[in-house]
């Protein structure tokens, strides 16, 4: 079995701008992405009328807040990989202004 790491392309729906770049556009994206958490203490405080019709972490104002694509192979860890990638996306959202690139928490 080859030890070469495969690379996978993300969908065209994913944001194409460079995550973490030092631009006002990126800062605006982070502000927008973090706005609900700053405005409401809990989900119960958020009125139904404020819940967005569509919210996609792959593209928030042109930036992709999700991690790299991974192939877990035939090991059957899809639920684990889904959980890990969700945590990574949340970390990118929370620490977007402090780190240009967060390291993945799993291979």
Rosetta blueprint (number, residue, H / E / L):
1 X L
2 X L
3 X L
4 X L
5 X L
6 X L
7 X L
8 X L
9 X L
10 X L
11 X L
12 X L
13 X L
14 X L
15 X L
16 X L
17 X L
18 X L
19 X L
20 X L
21 X L
22 X L
23 X L
24 X H
25 X H
26 X H
27 X H
28 X H
29 X H
30 X H
31 X H
32 X H
33 X H
34 X H
35 X H
36 X H
37 X H
38 X H
39 X H
40 X L
41 X L
42 X L
43 X H
44 X H
45 X H
46 X L
47 X L
48 X H
49 X H
50 X H
51 X L
52 X L
53 X L
54 X L
55 X L
56 X L
57 X L
58 X L
59 X L
60 X E
61 X L
62 X L
63 X E
64 X L
65 X L
66 X L
67 X L
68 X L
69 X L
70 X L
71 X L
72 X L
73 X L
74 X L
75 X L
76 X L
77 X L
78 X H
79 X H
80 X H
81 X H
82 X H
83 X H
84 X H
85 X H
86 X H
87 X H
88 X H
89 X H
90 X H
91 X H
92 X H
93 X H
94 X H
95 X L
96 X L
97 X L
98 X L
99 X L
100 X L
101 X L
102 X L
103 X L
104 X L
105 X L
106 X L
107 X L
